[in-house]
Amino acid sequence: MAGQLSTRRRPRDCRAADSDTDVRPTTADASQYQELVDWLTTKVAGYVNVPPDAISIDTPLADCGIDSISGLALCADLQCEKGFAVDTTIVWDYATIDAIAAYLVAERAAP
């Protein structure tokens, strides 16, 4: 898993992870994170023609039906609509909506 952030790895005991370090953003970034999760969920649902409430933020996008073409479209939408210049591999490097949103919020907050 070279090149991936360690925050993507889940320890065997998820309860320990919840009480220690969390992938989710700090309280200051929580509204930005939630806005991005909502936007990504709506976009993904549109690409695969299902209602947004049918999309789980913890399900890999490939399992939702996102393929390379819709992944590229999502990258373009992230740049055009949200101002994120992302690598075209973001959908595969951060496989879930949760992981993408957490990564993008952290990147935007980084100095």
Backbone as XML, in Angstrom:
<?xml version="1.0"?>
<chain id="A" units="angstrom">
  <residue number="1" name="MET">
    <atom name="N" x="0.819" y="-1.192" z="0.000"/>
    <atom name="CA" x="0.000" y="0.000" z="0.000"/>
    <atom name="C" x="0.860" y="1.252" z="0.000"/>
  </residue>
  <residue number="2" name="ALA">
    <atom name="N" x="1.918" y="1.219" z="-0.730"/>
    <atom name="CA" x="2.813" y="2.359" z="-0.792"/>
    <atom name="C" x="2.106" y="3.564" z="-1.365"/>
  </residue>
  <residue number="3" name="GLY">
    <atom name="N" x="2.382" y="4.730" z="-0.833"/>
    <atom name="CA" x="1.820" y="5.967" z="-1.348"/>
    <atom name="C" x="0.449" y="6.306" z="-0.784"/>
  </residue>
  <residue number="4" name="GLN">
    <atom name="N" x="-0.096" y="5.454" z="0.082"/>
    <atom name="CA" x="-1.397" y="5.734" z="0.657"/>
    <atom name="C" x="-1.218" y="6.277" z="2.064"/>
  </residue>
  <residue number="5" name="LEU">
    <atom name="N" x="-2.135" y="7.122" z="2.456"/>
    <atom name="CA" x="-2.075" y="7.667" z="3.801"/>
    <atom name="C" x="-2.383" y="6.577" z="4.812"/>
  </residue>
  <residue number="6" name="SER">
    <atom name="N" x="-1.712" y="6.605" z="5.938"/>
    <atom name="CA" x="-1.935" y="5.603" z="6.962"/>
    <atom name="C" x="-3.339" y="5.685" z="7.542"/>
  </residue>
  <residue number="7" name="THR">
    <atom name="N" x="-4.018" y="6.812" z="7.380"/>
    <atom name="CA" x="-5.361" y="6.960" z="7.917"/>
    <atom name="C" x="-6.362" y="6.067" z="7.210"/>
  </residue>
  <residue number="8" name="ARG">
    <atom name="N" x="-6.002" y="5.518" z="6.057"/>
    <atom name="CA" x="-6.904" y="4.623" z="5.338"/>
    <atom name="C" x="-6.926" y="3.238" z="5.964"/>
  </residue>
  <residue number="9" name="ARG">
    <atom name="N" x="-5.900" y="2.885" z="6.692"/>
    <atom name="CA" x="-5.824" y="1.554" z="7.283"/>
    <atom name="C" x="-6.684" y="1.496" z="8.528"/>
  </residue>
  <residue number="10" name="ARG">
    <atom name="N" x="-7.405" y="0.418" z="8.650"/>
    <atom name="CA" x="-8.237" y="0.238" z="9.827"/>
    <atom name="C" x="-7.619" y="-0.844" z="10.709"/>
  </residue>
  <residue number="11" name="PRO">
    <atom name="N" x="-7.428" y="-0.534" z="11.995"/>
    <atom name="CA" x="-6.899" y="-1.549" z="12.893"/>
    <atom name="C" x="-7.917" y="-2.669" z="13.088"/>
  </residue>
  <residue number="12" name="ARG">
    <atom name="N" x="-7.447" y="-3.806" z="13.570"/>
    <atom name="CA" x="-8.347" y="-4.945" z="13.781"/>
    <atom name="C" x="-9.433" y="-4.603" z="14.788"/>
  </residue>
  <residue number="13" name="ASP">
    <atom name="N" x="-9.115" y="-3.849" z="15.809"/>
    <atom name="CA" x="-10.102" y="-3.459" z="16.805"/>
    <atom name="C" x="-10.571" y="-2.044" z="16.495"/>
  </residue>
  <residue number="14" name="CYS">
    <atom name="N" x="-11.696" y="-1.939" z="15.796"/>
    <atom name="CA" x="-12.200" y="-0.622" z="15.378"/>
    <atom name="C" x="-12.590" y="0.243" z="16.569"/>
  </residue>
  <residue number="15" name="ARG">
    <atom name="N" x="-12.974" y="-0.374" z="17.681"/>
    <atom name="CA" x="-13.325" y="0.418" z="18.858"/>
    <atom name="C" x="-12.127" y="1.199" z="19.360"/>
  </residue>
  <residue number="16" name="ALA">
    <atom name="N" x="-10.955" y="0.618" z="19.285"/>
    <atom name="CA" x="-9.744" y="1.318" z="19.709"/>
    <atom name="C" x="-9.456" y="2.493" z="18.790"/>
  </residue>
  <residue number="17" name="ALA">
    <atom name="N" x="-9.703" y="2.323" z="17.496"/>
    <atom name="CA" x="-9.464" y="3.405" z="16.546"/>
    <atom name="C" x="-10.408" y="4.567" z="16.802"/>
  </residue>
  <residue number="18" name="ASP">
    <atom name="N" x="-11.657" y="4.266" z="17.177"/>
    <atom name="CA" x="-12.619" y="5.331" z="17.414"/>
    <atom name="C" x="-12.234" y="6.176" z="18.618"/>
  </residue>
  <residue number="19" name="SER">
    <atom name="N" x="-11.599" y="5.565" z="19.610"/>
    <atom name="CA" x="-11.253" y="6.316" z="20.805"/>
    <atom name="C" x="-9.894" y="7.004" z="20.693"/>
  </residue>
  <residue number="20" name="ASP">
    <atom name="N" x="-9.064" y="6.573" z="19.749"/>
    <atom name="CA" x="-7.743" y="7.173" z="19.589"/>
    <atom name="C" x="-7.769" y="8.184" z="18.451"/>
  </residue>
  <residue number="21" name="THR">
    <atom name="N" x="-7.034" y="7.887" z="17.396"/>
    <atom name="CA" x="-6.992" y="8.793" z="16.250"/>
    <atom name="C" x="-8.086" y="8.420" z="15.282"/>
  </residue>
  <residue number="22" name="ASP">
    <atom name="N" x="-8.653" y="9.400" z="14.658"/>
    <atom name="CA" x="-9.779" y="9.191" z="13.770"/>
    <atom name="C" x="-9.455" y="9.778" z="12.413"/>
  </residue>
  <residue number="23" name="VAL">
    <atom name="N" x="-10.003" y="9.180" z="11.374"/>
    <atom name="CA" x="-9.808" y="9.669" z="10.016"/>
    <atom name="C" x="-10.603" y="10.954" z="9.805"/>
  </residue>
  <residue number="24" name="ARG">
    <atom name="N" x="-11.674" y="11.106" z="10.512"/>
    <atom name="CA" x="-12.572" y="12.244" z="10.312"/>
    <atom name="C" x="-11.913" y="13.551" z="10.753"/>
  </residue>
  <residue number="25" name="PRO">
    <atom name="N" x="-12.318" y="14.633" z="10.162"/>
    <atom name="CA" x="-11.708" y="15.920" z="10.475"/>
    <atom name="C" x="-12.061" y="16.420" z="11.872"/>
  </residue>
  <residue number="26" name="THR">
    <atom name="N" x="-11.300" y="17.412" z="12.303"/>
    <atom name="CA" x="-11.557" y="18.026" z="13.600"/>
    <atom name="C" x="-12.880" y="18.781" z="13.550"/>
  </residue>
  <residue number="27" name="THR">
    <atom name="N" x="-13.334" y="19.225" z="14.697"/>
    <atom name="CA" x="-14.594" y="19.950" z="14.779"/>
    <atom name="C" x="-14.600" y="21.176" z="13.871"/>
  </residue>
  <residue number="28" name="ALA">
    <atom name="N" x="-13.465" y="21.840" z="13.768"/>
    <atom name="CA" x="-13.374" y="23.041" z="12.930"/>
    <atom name="C" x="-13.643" y="22.725" z="11.461"/>
  </residue>
  <residue number="29" name="ASP">
    <atom name="N" x="-13.289" y="21.519" z="11.040"/>
    <atom name="CA" x="-13.465" y="21.130" z="9.648"/>
    <atom name="C" x="-14.710" y="20.274" z="9.416"/>
  </residue>
  <residue number="30" name="ALA">
    <atom name="N" x="-15.464" y="19.989" z="10.465"/>
    <atom name="CA" x="-16.583" y="19.059" z="10.362"/>
    <atom name="C" x="-17.647" y="19.519" z="9.374"/>
  </residue>
  <residue number="31" name="SER">
    <atom name="N" x="-17.975" y="20.790" z="9.343"/>
    <atom name="CA" x="-19.006" y="21.246" z="8.409"/>
    <atom name="C" x="-18.511" y="21.166" z="6.968"/>
  </residue>
  <residue number="32" name="GLN">
    <atom name="N" x="-17.237" y="21.460" z="6.754"/>
    <atom name="CA" x="-16.650" y="21.341" z="5.421"/>
    <atom name="C" x="-16.645" y="19.877" z="4.979"/>
  </residue>
  <residue number="33" name="TYR">
    <atom name="N" x="-16.297" y="18.987" z="5.896"/>
    <atom name="CA" x="-16.307" y="17.548" z="5.629"/>
    <atom name="C" x="-17.722" y="17.096" z="5.255"/>
  </residue>
  <residue number="34" name="GLN">
    <atom name="N" x="-18.712" y="17.476" z="6.070"/>
    <atom name="CA" x="-20.088" y="17.033" z="5.826"/>
    <atom name="C" x="-20.622" y="17.583" z="4.506"/>
  </residue>
  <residue number="35" name="GLU">
    <atom name="N" x="-20.304" y="18.820" z="4.194"/>
    <atom name="CA" x="-20.727" y="19.402" z="2.916"/>
    <atom name="C" x="-20.131" y="18.613" z="1.750"/>
  </residue>
  <residue number="36" name="LEU">
    <atom name="N" x="-18.878" y="18.251" z="1.876"/>
    <atom name="CA" x="-18.203" y="17.495" z="0.827"/>
    <atom name="C" x="-18.782" y="16.079" z="0.717"/>
  </residue>
  <residue number="37" name="VAL">
    <atom name="N" x="-19.063" y="15.442" z="1.845"/>
    <atom name="CA" x="-19.690" y="14.111" z="1.836"/>
    <atom name="C" x="-21.044" y="14.181" z="1.134"/>
  </residue>
  <residue number="38" name="ASP">
    <atom name="N" x="-21.837" y="15.180" z="1.467"/>
    <atom name="CA" x="-23.154" y="15.326" z="0.842"/>
    <atom name="C" x="-23.029" y="15.549" z="-0.660"/>
  </residue>
  <residue number="39" name="TRP">
    <atom name="N" x="-22.103" y="16.406" z="-1.059"/>
    <atom name="CA" x="-21.890" y="16.692" z="-2.482"/>
    <atom name="C" x="-21.420" y="15.441" z="-3.214"/>
  </residue>
  <residue number="40" name="LEU">
    <atom name="N" x="-20.423" y="14.743" z="-2.655"/>
    <atom name="CA" x="-19.913" y="13.521" z="-3.279"/>
    <atom name="C" x="-21.001" y="12.452" z="-3.385"/>
  </residue>
  <residue number="41" name="THR">
    <atom name="N" x="-21.801" y="12.314" z="-2.343"/>
    <atom name="CA" x="-22.883" y="11.324" z="-2.349"/>
    <atom name="C" x="-23.878" y="11.620" z="-3.461"/>
  </residue>
  <residue number="42" name="THR">
    <atom name="N" x="-24.239" y="12.877" z="-3.606"/>
    <atom name="CA" x="-25.169" y="13.269" z="-4.662"/>
    <atom name="C" x="-24.568" y="13.018" z="-6.039"/>
  </residue>
  <residue number="43" name="LYS">
    <atom name="N" x="-23.301" y="13.359" z="-6.223"/>
    <atom name="CA" x="-22.622" y="13.138" z="-7.508"/>
    <atom name="C" x="-22.559" y="11.655" z="-7.854"/>
  </residue>
  <residue number="44" name="VAL">
    <atom name="N" x="-22.098" y="10.847" z="-6.900"/>
    <atom name="CA" x="-21.970" y="9.405" z="-7.139"/>
    <atom name="C" x="-23.338" y="8.799" z="-7.450"/>
  </residue>
  <residue number="45" name="ALA">
    <atom name="N" x="-24.345" y="9.177" z="-6.694"/>
    <atom name="CA" x="-25.697" y="8.674" z="-6.948"/>
    <atom name="C" x="-26.151" y="9.027" z="-8.362"/>
  </residue>
  <residue number="46" name="GLY">
    <atom name="N" x="-25.844" y="10.230" z="-8.803"/>
    <atom name="CA" x="-26.202" y="10.645" z="-10.158"/>
    <atom name="C" x="-25.482" y="9.831" z="-11.216"/>
  </residue>
  <residue number="47" name="TYR">
    <atom name="N" x="-24.213" y="9.536" z="-10.992"/>
    <atom name="CA" x="-23.439" y="8.753" z="-11.964"/>
    <atom name="C" x="-23.978" y="7.338" z="-12.116"/>
  </residue>
  <residue number="48" name="VAL">
    <atom name="N" x="-24.465" y="6.761" z="-11.031"/>
    <atom name="CA" x="-24.925" y="5.367" z="-11.080"/>
    <atom name="C" x="-26.454" y="5.254" z="-11.077"/>
  </residue>
  <residue number="49" name="ASN">
    <atom name="N" x="-27.129" y="6.381" z="-11.193"/>
    <atom name="CA" x="-28.599" y="6.425" z="-11.321"/>
    <atom name="C" x="-29.344" y="5.755" z="-10.168"/>
  </residue>
  <residue number="50" name="VAL">
    <atom name="N" x="-28.968" y="6.115" z="-8.948"/>
    <atom name="CA" x="-29.689" y="5.660" z="-7.762"/>
    <atom name="C" x="-29.946" y="6.876" z="-6.875"/>
  </residue>
  <residue number="51" name="PRO">
    <atom name="N" x="-30.892" y="6.794" z="-5.954"/>
    <atom name="CA" x="-31.098" y="7.918" z="-5.036"/>
    <atom name="C" x="-29.906" y="8.060" z="-4.085"/>
  </residue>
  <residue number="52" name="PRO">
    <atom name="N" x="-29.587" y="9.288" z="-3.676"/>
    <atom name="CA" x="-28.445" y="9.505" z="-2.782"/>
    <atom name="C" x="-28.480" y="8.668" z="-1.500"/>
  </residue>
  <residue number="53" name="ASP">
    <atom name="N" x="-29.680" y="8.407" z="-0.973"/>
    <atom name="CA" x="-29.741" y="7.632" z="0.271"/>
    <atom name="C" x="-29.404" y="6.153" z="0.059"/>
  </residue>
  <residue number="54" name="ALA">
    <atom name="N" x="-29.222" y="5.728" z="-1.188"/>
    <atom name="CA" x="-28.798" y="4.351" z="-1.477"/>
    <atom name="C" x="-27.276" y="4.209" z="-1.458"/>
  </residue>
  <residue number="55" name="ILE">
    <atom name="N" x="-26.564" y="5.315" z="-1.316"/>
    <atom name="CA" x="-25.104" y="5.321" z="-1.328"/>
    <atom name="C" x="-24.585" y="5.407" z="0.104"/>
  </residue>
  <residue number="56" name="SER">
    <atom name="N" x="-23.746" y="4.447" z="0.492"/>
    <atom name="CA" x="-23.097" y="4.475" z="1.801"/>
    <atom name="C" x="-21.727" y="5.126" z="1.642"/>
  </residue>
  <residue number="57" name="ILE">
    <atom name="N" x="-21.377" y="6.010" z="2.558"/>
    <atom name="CA" x="-20.088" y="6.703" z="2.440"/>
    <atom name="C" x="-18.913" y="5.785" z="2.746"/>
  </residue>
  <residue number="58" name="ASP">
    <atom name="N" x="-19.178" y="4.592" z="3.272"/>
    <atom name="CA" x="-18.122" y="3.641" z="3.596"/>
    <atom name="C" x="-17.989" y="2.510" z="2.576"/>
  </residue>
  <residue number="59" name="THR">
    <atom name="N" x="-18.791" y="2.531" z="1.534"/>
    <atom name="CA" x="-18.731" y="1.509" z="0.490"/>
    <atom name="C" x="-17.761" y="1.967" z="-0.595"/>
  </residue>
  <residue number="60" name="PRO">
    <atom name="N" x="-16.837" y="1.097" z="-1.005"/>
    <atom name="CA" x="-15.938" y="1.483" z="-2.097"/>
    <atom name="C" x="-16.731" y="1.920" z="-3.334"/>
  </residue>
  <residue number="61" name="LEU">
    <atom name="N" x="-16.288" y="3.001" z="-3.938"/>
    <atom name="CA" x="-17.010" y="3.544" z="-5.084"/>
    <atom name="C" x="-17.108" y="2.548" z="-6.229"/>
  </residue>
  <residue number="62" name="ALA">
    <atom name="N" x="-16.106" y="1.713" z="-6.393"/>
    <atom name="CA" x="-16.164" y="0.684" z="-7.433"/>
    <atom name="C" x="-17.338" y="-0.263" z="-7.169"/>
  </residue>
  <residue number="63" name="ASP">
    <atom name="N" x="-17.619" y="-0.549" z="-5.905"/>
    <atom name="CA" x="-18.745" y="-1.415" z="-5.557"/>
    <atom name="C" x="-20.083" y="-0.725" z="-5.805"/>
  </residue>
  <residue number="64" name="CYS">
    <atom name="N" x="-20.081" y="0.594" z="-5.847"/>
    <atom name="CA" x="-21.296" y="1.359" z="-6.149"/>
    <atom name="C" x="-21.558" y="1.429" z="-7.650"/>
  </residue>
  <residue number="65" name="GLY">
    <atom name="N" x="-20.558" y="1.074" z="-8.446"/>
    <atom name="CA" x="-20.707" y="1.129" z="-9.893"/>
    <atom name="C" x="-19.890" y="2.211" z="-10.563"/>
  </residue>
  <residue number="66" name="ILE">
    <atom name="N" x="-19.032" y="2.878" z="-9.802"/>
    <atom name="CA" x="-18.167" y="3.904" z="-10.390"/>
    <atom name="C" x="-17.045" y="3.206" z="-11.160"/>
  </residue>
  <residue number="67" name="ASP">
    <atom name="N" x="-16.936" y="3.533" z="-12.428"/>
    <atom name="CA" x="-15.870" y="2.970" z="-13.262"/>
    <atom name="C" x="-14.868" y="4.070" z="-13.592"/>
  </residue>
  <residue number="68" name="SER">
    <atom name="N" x="-13.923" y="3.771" z="-14.464"/>
    <atom name="CA" x="-12.864" y="4.742" z="-14.752"/>
    <atom name="C" x="-13.419" y="6.013" z="-15.395"/>
  </residue>
  <residue number="69" name="ILE">
    <atom name="N" x="-14.418" y="5.894" z="-16.237"/>
    <atom name="CA" x="-14.979" y="7.080" z="-16.892"/>
    <atom name="C" x="-15.710" y="7.971" z="-15.892"/>
  </residue>
  <residue number="70" name="SER">
    <atom name="N" x="-16.538" y="7.377" z="-15.057"/>
    <atom name="CA" x="-17.236" y="8.197" z="-14.059"/>
    <atom name="C" x="-16.268" y="8.693" z="-12.994"/>
  </residue>
  <residue number="71" name="GLY">
    <atom name="N" x="-15.195" y="7.948" z="-12.735"/>
    <atom name="CA" x="-14.158" y="8.423" z="-11.810"/>
    <atom name="C" x="-13.478" y="9.671" z="-12.339"/>
  </residue>
  <residue number="72" name="LEU">
    <atom name="N" x="-13.193" y="9.684" z="-13.643"/>
    <atom name="CA" x="-12.601" y="10.875" z="-14.265"/>
    <atom name="C" x="-13.579" y="12.045" z="-14.242"/>
  </residue>
  <residue number="73" name="ALA">
    <atom name="N" x="-14.848" y="11.754" z="-14.464"/>
    <atom name="CA" x="-15.872" y="12.811" z="-14.405"/>
    <atom name="C" x="-15.950" y="13.396" z="-12.998"/>
  </residue>
  <residue number="74" name="LEU">
    <atom name="N" x="-15.842" y="12.536" z="-11.992"/>
    <atom name="CA" x="-15.861" y="13.020" z="-10.610"/>
    <atom name="C" x="-14.663" y="13.925" z="-10.338"/>
  </residue>
  <residue number="75" name="CYS">
    <atom name="N" x="-13.504" y="13.554" z="-10.861"/>
    <atom name="CA" x="-12.304" y="14.396" z="-10.709"/>
    <atom name="C" x="-12.523" y="15.766" z="-11.345"/>
  </residue>
  <residue number="76" name="ALA">
    <atom name="N" x="-13.092" y="15.770" z="-12.537"/>
    <atom name="CA" x="-13.362" y="17.036" z="-13.226"/>
    <atom name="C" x="-14.370" y="17.867" z="-12.449"/>
  </residue>
  <residue number="77" name="ASP">
    <atom name="N" x="-15.404" y="17.231" z="-11.917"/>
    <atom name="CA" x="-16.401" y="17.954" z="-11.123"/>
    <atom name="C" x="-15.795" y="18.507" z="-9.839"/>
  </residue>
  <residue number="78" name="LEU">
    <atom name="N" x="-14.918" y="17.735" z="-9.209"/>
    <atom name="CA" x="-14.248" y="18.236" z="-8.001"/>
    <atom name="C" x="-13.466" y="19.504" z="-8.308"/>
  </residue>
  <residue number="79" name="GLN">
    <atom name="N" x="-12.819" y="19.539" z="-9.460"/>
    <atom name="CA" x="-12.048" y="20.723" z="-9.818"/>
    <atom name="C" x="-12.961" y="21.880" z="-10.220"/>
  </residue>
  <residue number="80" name="CYS">
    <atom name="N" x="-13.905" y="21.622" z="-11.106"/>
    <atom name="CA" x="-14.757" y="22.698" z="-11.625"/>
    <atom name="C" x="-15.725" y="23.261" z="-10.587"/>
  </residue>
  <residue number="81" name="GLU">
    <atom name="N" x="-16.329" y="22.379" z="-9.812"/>
    <atom name="CA" x="-17.373" y="22.815" z="-8.885"/>
    <atom name="C" x="-16.881" y="23.110" z="-7.475"/>
  </residue>
  <residue number="82" name="LYS">
    <atom name="N" x="-15.806" y="22.431" z="-7.073"/>
    <atom name="CA" x="-15.330" y="22.582" z="-5.694"/>
    <atom name="C" x="-13.932" y="23.177" z="-5.580"/>
  </residue>
  <residue number="83" name="GLY">
    <atom name="N" x="-13.229" y="23.313" z="-6.694"/>
    <atom name="CA" x="-11.913" y="23.929" z="-6.676"/>
    <atom name="C" x="-10.779" y="23.028" z="-6.225"/>
  </residue>
  <residue number="84" name="PHE">
    <atom name="N" x="-10.996" y="21.721" z="-6.204"/>
    <atom name="CA" x="-9.955" y="20.776" z="-5.829"/>
    <atom name="C" x="-9.263" y="20.260" z="-7.079"/>
  </residue>
  <residue number="85" name="ALA">
    <atom name="N" x="-7.969" y="20.520" z="-7.212"/>
    <atom name="CA" x="-7.189" y="19.946" z="-8.301"/>
    <atom name="C" x="-6.673" y="18.604" z="-7.797"/>
  </residue>
  <residue number="86" name="VAL">
    <atom name="N" x="-7.332" y="17.529" z="-8.209"/>
    <atom name="CA" x="-7.003" y="16.201" z="-7.689"/>
    <atom name="C" x="-6.366" y="15.332" z="-8.766"/>
  </residue>
  <residue number="87" name="ASP">
    <atom name="N" x="-5.601" y="14.345" z="-8.320"/>
    <atom name="CA" x="-5.074" y="13.349" z="-9.243"/>
    <atom name="C" x="-6.230" y="12.506" z="-9.752"/>
  </residue>
  <residue number="88" name="THR">
    <atom name="N" x="-6.107" y="12.035" z="-10.968"/>
    <atom name="CA" x="-7.174" y="11.229" z="-11.557"/>
    <atom name="C" x="-7.319" y="9.868" z="-10.882"/>
  </residue>
  <residue number="89" name="THR">
    <atom name="N" x="-6.393" y="9.525" z="-10.017"/>
    <atom name="CA" x="-6.461" y="8.245" z="-9.306"/>
    <atom name="C" x="-7.117" y="8.357" z="-7.925"/>
  </residue>
  <residue number="90" name="ILE">
    <atom name="N" x="-7.638" y="9.520" z="-7.572"/>
    <atom name="CA" x="-8.174" y="9.708" z="-6.220"/>
    <atom name="C" x="-9.270" y="8.705" z="-5.881"/>
  </residue>
  <residue number="91" name="VAL">
    <atom name="N" x="-10.084" y="8.347" z="-6.876"/>
    <atom name="CA" x="-11.181" y="7.410" z="-6.639"/>
    <atom name="C" x="-10.644" y="6.023" z="-6.278"/>
  </residue>
  <residue number="92" name="TRP">
    <atom name="N" x="-9.475" y="5.695" z="-6.751"/>
    <atom name="CA" x="-8.883" y="4.383" z="-6.465"/>
    <atom name="C" x="-7.962" y="4.466" z="-5.244"/>
  </residue>
  <residue number="93" name="ASP">
    <atom name="N" x="-7.293" y="5.597" z="-5.051"/>
    <atom name="CA" x="-6.411" y="5.763" z="-3.895"/>
    <atom name="C" x="-7.198" y="5.924" z="-2.597"/>
  </residue>
  <residue number="94" name="TYR">
    <atom name="N" x="-8.330" y="6.575" z="-2.667"/>
    <atom name="CA" x="-9.229" y="6.798" z="-1.528"/>
    <atom name="C" x="-10.581" y="6.274" z="-1.972"/>
  </residue>
  <residue number="95" name="ALA">
    <atom name="N" x="-10.827" y="5.007" z="-1.713"/>
    <atom name="CA" x="-11.889" y="4.259" z="-2.383"/>
    <atom name="C" x="-13.314" y="4.576" z="-1.951"/>
  </residue>
  <residue number="96" name="THR">
    <atom name="N" x="-13.491" y="5.301" z="-0.854"/>
    <atom name="CA" x="-14.848" y="5.583" z="-0.374"/>
    <atom name="C" x="-15.095" y="7.094" z="-0.329"/>
  </residue>
  <residue number="97" name="ILE">
    <atom name="N" x="-16.343" y="7.457" z="-0.248"/>
    <atom name="CA" x="-16.691" y="8.874" z="-0.109"/>
    <atom name="C" x="-16.093" y="9.429" z="1.175"/>
  </residue>
  <residue number="98" name="ASP">
    <atom name="N" x="-16.175" y="8.665" z="2.246"/>
    <atom name="CA" x="-15.598" y="9.086" z="3.523"/>
    <atom name="C" x="-14.105" y="9.369" z="3.386"/>
  </residue>
  <residue number="99" name="ALA">
    <atom name="N" x="-13.385" y="8.454" z="2.748"/>
    <atom name="CA" x="-11.928" y="8.609" z="2.603"/>
    <atom name="C" x="-11.576" y="9.806" z="1.719"/>
  </residue>
  <residue number="100" name="ILE">
    <atom name="N" x="-12.316" y="9.990" z="0.626"/>
    <atom name="CA" x="-12.053" y="11.130" z="-0.263"/>
    <atom name="C" x="-12.313" y="12.441" z="0.461"/>
  </residue>
  <residue number="101" name="ALA">
    <atom name="N" x="-13.445" y="12.530" z="1.139"/>
    <atom name="CA" x="-13.795" y="13.773" z="1.843"/>
    <atom name="C" x="-12.782" y="14.090" z="2.938"/>
  </residue>
  <residue number="102" name="ALA">
    <atom name="N" x="-12.405" y="13.083" z="3.724"/>
    <atom name="CA" x="-11.431" y="13.311" z="4.801"/>
    <atom name="C" x="-10.089" y="13.760" z="4.226"/>
  </residue>
  <residue number="103" name="TYR">
    <atom name="N" x="-9.660" y="13.124" z="3.152"/>
    <atom name="CA" x="-8.396" y="13.491" z="2.505"/>
    <atom name="C" x="-8.444" y="14.928" z="1.984"/>
  </residue>
  <residue number="104" name="LEU">
    <atom name="N" x="-9.512" y="15.288" z="1.297"/>
    <atom name="CA" x="-9.606" y="16.625" z="0.703"/>
    <atom name="C" x="-9.681" y="17.716" z="1.765"/>
  </residue>
  <residue number="105" name="VAL">
    <atom name="N" x="-10.414" y="17.473" z="2.833"/>
    <atom name="CA" x="-10.503" y="18.459" z="3.914"/>
    <atom name="C" x="-9.134" y="18.621" z="4.568"/>
  </residue>
  <residue number="106" name="ALA">
    <atom name="N" x="-8.429" y="17.513" z="4.780"/>
    <atom name="CA" x="-7.085" y="17.591" z="5.366"/>
    <atom name="C" x="-6.111" y="18.321" z="4.439"/>
  </residue>
  <residue number="107" name="GLU">
    <atom name="N" x="-6.200" y="18.052" z="3.151"/>
    <atom name="CA" x="-5.333" y="18.721" z="2.176"/>
    <atom name="C" x="-5.590" y="20.227" z="2.136"/>
  </residue>
  <residue number="108" name="ARG">
    <atom name="N" x="-6.842" y="20.606" z="2.180"/>
    <atom name="CA" x="-7.189" y="22.032" z="2.146"/>
    <atom name="C" x="-6.738" y="22.727" z="3.421"/>
  </residue>
  <residue number="109" name="ALA">
    <atom name="N" x="-6.755" y="22.002" z="4.545"/>
    <atom name="CA" x="-6.340" y="22.592" z="5.813"/>
    <atom name="C" x="-4.835" y="22.641" z="5.992"/>
  </residue>
  <residue number="110" name="ALA">
    <atom name="N" x="-4.102" y="21.840" z="5.212"/>
    <atom name="CA" x="-2.649" y="21.780" z="5.342"/>
    <atom name="C" x="-2.018" y="23.126" z="4.951"/>
  </residue>
  <residue number="111" name="PRO">
    <atom name="N" x="-0.957" y="23.501" z="5.686"/>
    <atom name="CA" x="-0.320" y="24.791" z="5.393"/>
    <atom name="C" x="0.386" y="24.817" z="4.060"/>
  </residue>
</chain>
